[in-house]
Amino acid sequence: MIPPRFAPAVFGFVLSALMSFVVSGVATLRNAGPVDGFAGLWIGAWLPSWLIAFPVVLVVAPVARRIVGAMVRN
């Protein structure tokens, strides 16, 4: 089991993986269409996008939390 202090990083890892997977799939489908080898194209687009998305999520998540905190009534 992972110690609780790593929860924000693990959350960012999982969130960035899922979001980049879905977004790259939609973008690949829109650009290439349902062609033979679509899965390979999708994975080829997803892996580099995930490498970018993970550190971006780690940096942007605290900013988003602060913005949401300012918008939500206590």
C-alpha positions as CSV (number, residue, x, y, z in Angstrom):
1,M,0.0,0.0,0.0
2,I,1.2,3.5,-0.8
3,P,1.7,5.9,2.2
4,P,-0.8,8.8,2.4
5,R,1.8,11.5,1.9
6,F,2.1,10.3,-1.7
7,A,-1.6,10.7,-2.4
8,P,-1.4,14.0,-4.3
9,A,1.3,12.6,-6.6
10,V,-0.5,9.3,-7.1
11,F,-3.8,11.2,-7.8
12,G,-2.0,13.3,-10.4
13,F,-0.5,10.2,-12.0
14,V,-3.8,8.5,-12.3
15,L,-5.7,11.6,-13.4
16,S,-3.2,12.6,-16.0
17,A,-3.1,9.0,-17.4
18,L,-6.9,8.9,-17.7
19,M,-7.4,12.4,-19.0
20,S,-4.6,12.2,-21.6
21,F,-5.8,8.7,-22.7
22,V,-9.3,10.0,-23.4
23,V,-8.3,13.3,-25.0
24,S,-5.6,11.7,-27.2
25,G,-8.2,9.0,-28.2
26,V,-10.7,11.7,-29.3
27,A,-8.1,13.7,-31.1
28,T,-6.7,10.7,-32.9
29,L,-10.1,9.5,-33.9
30,R,-11.0,13.0,-35.2
31,N,-7.8,13.2,-37.2
32,A,-7.3,9.7,-38.5
33,G,-10.8,8.3,-38.3
34,P,-11.5,4.6,-37.5
35,V,-8.6,3.3,-39.6
36,D,-6.7,0.0,-39.3
37,G,-4.0,0.4,-36.7
38,F,-6.0,3.0,-34.8
39,A,-5.0,1.5,-31.5
40,G,-1.3,1.9,-32.3
41,L,-1.8,5.5,-33.5
42,W,-3.7,6.2,-30.2
43,I,-1.1,4.8,-28.0
44,G,1.6,6.6,-30.0
45,A,-0.2,9.8,-29.3
46,W,-1.1,9.0,-25.7
47,L,2.3,8.2,-24.2
48,P,4.0,11.4,-25.1
49,S,1.0,13.4,-24.0
50,W,1.0,11.6,-20.7
51,L,4.6,12.5,-20.2
52,I,3.7,16.1,-20.5
53,A,0.3,15.9,-18.7
54,F,1.7,14.4,-15.5
55,P,4.1,17.1,-14.5
56,V,1.6,19.8,-15.7
57,V,-1.1,18.3,-13.4
58,L,1.3,18.3,-10.4
59,V,1.9,22.0,-11.0
60,V,-1.6,23.1,-12.0
61,A,-3.6,21.2,-9.4
62,P,-2.7,23.4,-6.5
63,V,-3.6,26.5,-8.5
64,A,-6.9,24.9,-9.4
65,R,-7.6,24.1,-5.8
66,R,-6.9,27.7,-4.8
67,I,-9.2,29.0,-7.5
68,V,-12.0,26.6,-6.5
69,G,-11.5,27.5,-2.9
70,A,-12.0,31.2,-3.7
71,M,-15.2,30.4,-5.6
72,V,-16.8,28.1,-3.0
73,R,-18.4,29.4,0.1
74,N,-17.1,28.2,3.4
